[in-house]
Amino acid sequence: MFERGDDRGPGRPCRRRRLPGLLGGLGVVWAASVGCSGDDGPQECLEAVIFDIDETLTIDDEEWETQKKDGTYDPIAREAAAALVNAYAERGYVVVYLTARAKTWVLGGTGEGSPAATERWLVEHGFPRDPARTRLIMSEMVVPGDAARTYKREALEALLAEGLSLEAAYGNAVTDVGAFEDVMIPKSVTFIIGEFAGSAGTVAIAGESWLPHVEAYVPGVMAACAP
Ligand SMILES: [Mg+2]
């Protein structure tokens, strides 16, 4: 089952942020499950789930490498990857796509920029991309190899500094495992697929598909900011 942090008992810190009036419609929905202290109006739930993209939501790192060379190439998504991310979005979590893809890449042939291509791929493959509730975090420059851990840790630290809480994380690489550990995301909600599945005490996702996880685990995930 979905584990809660140790600081979630009575009197736990408020994970919601007051919403401006215009967003009150959605805020009212979230506020309906309010449990944190100090509530006095519509607030935004700041519980987030982190998703790596390459070889986590796609089948292989090479998919992006191929698309970089040929901008018309469409990277293949893992089975049920979109269903996985949508399930968290539907439960009210902030969805964060955290990738070491550099913003500076320009795709071969089409000249499309890396951010636009990544955004387009997410939308075309049915991943949630609501500007108010999803984030796409890309690197300002090329991140070589092991530096991805530091890059991702710093990005996650920035989210924490904003007030988001990191409720679960999905990745495939040793650098993902390291970065998630660096910001103390519990191993029990650190899900790793592929070659390093289960490494360093993470939850192993066996095989190449998200479908078994979506069917067996995700239905038990509680709504974000549930009391
Ligand atoms: Mg990856």
Residues whose N, C-alpha, C, O or C-beta is under 5 A from the ligand:
A	BS01	MG	D52 I53 D54 E55 T56 N172 A173
